[in-house]
Amino acid sequence: MNIAEQFDDAPQQEQAATFGMWIFLATELMFFGPLLFGYSYARSHFPEGVAAASRHTEVMLGTLNTAVLLTSSLLMAIAVQACKADAVRLARGMLLLVAALGFVFLAIKGAEYRHEWREHLFPGAGFAFADARHAPAAEIFYFLYFALTGLHALHLTIGIVMVLAFAAGLLRGGRSFASAERVEVAGLYWHFVDVIWIFLYPILYLVGRSG
């Protein structure tokens, strides 16, 4: 491991990198905060409309995507441990599987969006909701739904690029680039993206289905 001049040893450098990522992730929450506040406001003021709109989401696909991301988190954890153990082939394989599951998630999300487009659930002039009583609240819900899931998909795409870069680094034997500490920091980012989804899943897919 290459140690930068400002650090005394490898553990200190690793701690600094990890702390830096935590600070970065805290700032990333600011992107989701206003949207989540908007969702809380809509749910408290239009509970029936939000519940009715939530029942129109593709819960099976949302559940499948949740399983996909949970599996990817497990594989990412294995990749980090493999890097620490200098098991390069295992680490590379796990990273490639993580990226593949990320693509699977995006493909499923794309299928959801396509279905919702056909059902005229995109907010705007063409928005149509079966229950006219709840149409205004439903349009607000779907605006927040697309904003939150779209922002999450953007973060996931960044994570996929990051994971593929480290996998390519390991393929070329570039351990100075794909070091264990850097892969671990990438793992923190990936787990952050997964945790965001685990939070979004119940509020977007399950609210109208309880009881």
C-alpha positions as CSV (number, residue, x, y, z in Angstrom):
1,M,0.0,0.0,0.0
2,N,1.3,3.5,-0.9
3,I,1.2,5.8,2.1
4,A,0.7,9.5,1.4
5,E,3.1,12.0,3.0
6,Q,0.6,13.4,5.4
7,F,0.0,10.0,7.1
8,D,2.3,8.2,9.5
9,D,1.2,4.7,8.7
10,A,-1.3,2.6,6.7
11,P,-3.9,2.4,9.5
12,Q,-4.0,6.2,9.9
13,Q,-4.4,6.6,6.1
14,E,-7.2,4.0,6.1
15,Q,-9.0,5.7,8.9
16,A,-8.8,9.0,7.2
17,A,-10.2,7.6,4.0
18,T,-13.1,5.9,5.8
19,F,-13.9,9.1,7.7
20,G,-13.8,11.1,4.5
21,M,-16.3,8.8,2.9
22,W,-18.6,9.1,5.9
23,I,-18.5,12.9,5.6
24,F,-19.3,12.6,1.9
25,L,-22.2,10.2,2.5
26,A,-23.6,12.6,5.1
27,T,-23.6,15.4,2.5
28,E,-25.3,13.0,0.0
29,L,-28.2,12.7,2.4
30,M,-28.9,16.3,1.7
31,F,-30.0,15.4,-1.8
32,F,-32.7,13.0,-0.4
33,G,-33.7,15.1,2.6
34,P,-36.0,17.7,0.9
35,L,-37.7,14.9,-1.2
36,L,-38.3,12.8,1.9
37,F,-39.6,15.8,3.7
38,G,-42.0,16.4,0.8
39,Y,-43.1,12.8,1.0
40,S,-43.8,13.1,4.8
41,Y,-45.8,16.2,4.2
42,A,-47.9,14.6,1.4
43,R,-48.5,11.5,3.5
44,S,-49.6,13.5,6.5
45,H,-51.9,15.8,4.6
46,F,-53.2,13.3,1.9
47,P,-53.0,9.9,3.6
48,E,-55.7,8.2,1.5
49,G,-54.4,9.6,-1.8
50,V,-50.8,8.5,-1.0
51,A,-52.0,5.1,0.0
52,A,-54.1,4.8,-3.2
53,A,-51.1,5.8,-5.3
54,S,-48.7,3.5,-3.5
55,R,-51.0,0.5,-4.3
56,H,-50.4,1.2,-8.0
57,T,-46.6,0.7,-7.7
58,E,-45.1,-2.6,-8.9
59,V,-44.6,-4.2,-5.5
60,M,-43.3,-7.5,-6.9
61,L,-40.6,-5.8,-8.9
62,G,-39.8,-3.5,-6.0
63,T,-39.4,-6.6,-3.7
64,L,-37.2,-8.3,-6.3
65,N,-35.0,-5.2,-6.6
66,T,-34.7,-5.2,-2.8
67,A,-33.4,-8.8,-2.9
68,V,-31.0,-7.9,-5.7
69,L,-29.5,-5.1,-3.7
70,L,-29.3,-7.0,-0.4
71,T,-27.4,-9.8,-2.3
72,S,-25.1,-7.2,-3.9
73,S,-24.3,-5.8,-0.4
74,L,-23.3,-9.3,0.8
75,L,-21.1,-9.8,-2.3
76,M,-19.5,-6.4,-1.7
77,A,-18.6,-7.3,1.8
78,I,-17.0,-10.5,0.5
79,A,-15.0,-8.5,-2.0
80,V,-13.7,-6.2,0.7
81,Q,-12.6,-9.1,2.8
82,A,-11.0,-10.8,-0.2
83,C,-9.0,-7.6,-1.0
84,K,-7.8,-7.5,2.6
85,A,-6.8,-11.2,2.4
86,D,-5.0,-10.5,-1.0
87,A,-7.4,-12.9,-2.7
88,V,-7.3,-11.0,-5.9
89,R,-9.3,-13.4,-8.1
90,L,-12.1,-13.7,-5.6
91,A,-12.2,-10.0,-5.0
92,R,-12.4,-9.3,-8.8
93,G,-15.1,-11.9,-9.3
94,M,-17.2,-10.5,-6.4
95,L,-16.9,-6.9,-7.7
96,L,-18.0,-8.0,-11.2
97,L,-21.0,-9.8,-9.7
98,V,-21.8,-6.7,-7.6
99,A,-21.7,-4.6,-10.8
100,A,-23.8,-7.2,-12.6
101,L,-26.5,-7.0,-9.9
102,G,-26.4,-3.3,-10.1
103,F,-27.3,-3.5,-13.8
104,V,-30.0,-6.0,-13.0
105,F,-31.5,-3.5,-10.6
106,L,-31.5,-0.8,-13.2
107,A,-33.0,-3.1,-15.8
108,I,-35.9,-3.9,-13.4
109,K,-36.4,-0.3,-12.5
110,G,-36.5,0.5,-16.2
111,A,-39.2,-2.1,-16.7
112,E,-41.2,-0.4,-13.9
113,Y,-40.8,3.0,-15.5
114,R,-41.9,1.7,-18.8
115,H,-45.0,0.2,-17.3
116,E,-45.8,3.4,-15.4
117,W,-45.4,5.4,-18.6
118,R,-47.9,3.2,-20.3
119,E,-50.3,3.6,-17.4
120,H,-49.9,7.5,-17.7
121,L,-48.5,7.8,-14.2
122,F,-45.8,10.2,-15.1
123,P,-46.7,13.6,-13.5
124,G,-47.6,16.3,-16.0
125,A,-50.3,17.0,-18.6
126,G,-50.7,13.4,-19.5
127,F,-51.1,12.1,-15.9
128,A,-54.1,9.9,-15.4
129,F,-55.2,8.1,-12.2
130,A,-58.1,5.7,-12.0
131,D,-59.6,7.2,-8.8
132,A,-60.3,10.8,-9.7
133,R,-60.8,11.7,-6.0
134,H,-57.2,11.0,-5.3
135,A,-55.7,12.1,-8.6
136,P,-54.0,15.4,-7.3
137,A,-52.5,13.5,-4.3
138,A,-51.5,10.6,-6.5
139,E,-49.7,13.0,-8.9
140,I,-47.7,14.5,-6.0
141,F,-46.8,10.9,-4.9
142,Y,-45.6,9.9,-8.3
143,F,-43.6,13.1,-8.6
144,L,-41.8,12.2,-5.4
145,Y,-41.6,8.5,-6.4
146,F,-39.8,9.3,-9.7
147,A,-37.6,11.9,-8.1
148,L,-36.5,9.6,-5.2
149,T,-36.0,6.5,-7.3
150,G,-34.4,8.4,-10.1
151,L,-31.9,10.0,-7.7
152,H,-31.2,6.6,-6.2
153,A,-30.7,5.1,-9.6
154,L,-28.2,7.9,-10.4
155,H,-26.2,7.1,-7.2
156,L,-26.3,3.4,-8.0
157,T,-25.0,4.1,-11.5
158,I,-22.0,6.0,-10.0
159,G,-21.5,3.0,-7.7
160,I,-21.4,0.6,-10.6
161,V,-18.8,2.7,-12.4
162,M,-16.7,2.8,-9.3
163,V,-17.0,-1.0,-8.7
164,L,-16.1,-1.7,-12.4
165,A,-13.1,0.6,-12.2
166,F,-11.7,-1.3,-9.2
167,A,-12.5,-4.7,-10.9
168,A,-10.6,-3.5,-13.9
169,G,-7.7,-2.4,-11.7
170,L,-7.5,-5.8,-10.1
171,L,-7.6,-7.4,-13.6
172,R,-4.6,-5.4,-14.6
173,G,-2.8,-6.2,-11.4
174,G,-3.0,-2.6,-10.2
175,R,-3.2,-3.1,-6.5
176,S,-2.0,0.5,-5.9
177,F,-5.2,1.7,-7.5
178,A,-7.5,-1.1,-6.3
179,S,-6.1,-1.3,-2.8
180,A,-8.0,-2.9,0.0
181,E,-8.7,0.5,1.7
182,R,-10.1,2.0,-1.5
183,V,-12.3,-1.0,-2.2
184,E,-13.5,-0.8,1.4
185,V,-14.4,2.9,0.9
186,A,-16.2,2.0,-2.3
187,G,-18.0,-0.7,-0.3
188,L,-19.2,2.0,2.2
189,Y,-20.7,4.0,-0.7
190,W,-22.4,0.8,-2.1
191,H,-23.9,0.0,1.3
192,F,-25.1,3.5,1.6
193,V,-27.0,3.3,-1.7
194,D,-28.5,0.0,-0.6
195,V,-29.6,1.4,2.8
196,I,-31.3,4.3,0.9
197,W,-33.3,1.8,-1.1
198,I,-34.2,-0.3,1.9
199,F,-35.7,3.0,3.4
200,L,-37.5,3.9,0.1
201,Y,-38.9,0.4,-0.5
202,P,-41.5,0.4,2.4
203,I,-42.6,4.0,2.0
204,L,-43.1,3.8,-1.7
205,Y,-44.3,0.3,-2.2
206,L,-45.9,-0.9,1.0
207,V,-47.8,2.0,2.5
208,G,-51.1,1.4,0.8
209,R,-50.9,-2.4,1.3
210,S,-50.9,-2.6,5.1
211,G,-53.9,-3.9,6.8
